[in-house]
């Protein structure tokens, strides 16, 4: 998503200052605090900035690489995945046994 020039201005100001109070940001932008807060809300929603309870705005710490995040998720669920693979193999073995006994047929047979 491409940011509007005004939202880019907000990000640039926050980058330059490191952290800036919402009222000071409004003064820099020459807008009302309410308008500045709207910009900050939008950038917060998009994940670019965060604002604390004292209305200090700073860049949001960038999240880790999405690929690394997926790797962690896979690692967390790896035992579940392996258990499911084992269950599938057991079911395949059971189907083979049933076919040999003539108790299992499919429309493909």
Secondary structure as UniProt FT lines:
FT   HELIX           5..17
FT   STRAND          19..21
FT   HELIX           22..29
FT   HELIX           33..45
FT   TURN            46..47
FT   STRAND          49..51
FT   TURN            53..54
FT   STRAND          56..59
FT   HELIX           66..101
FT   TURN            107..108
//
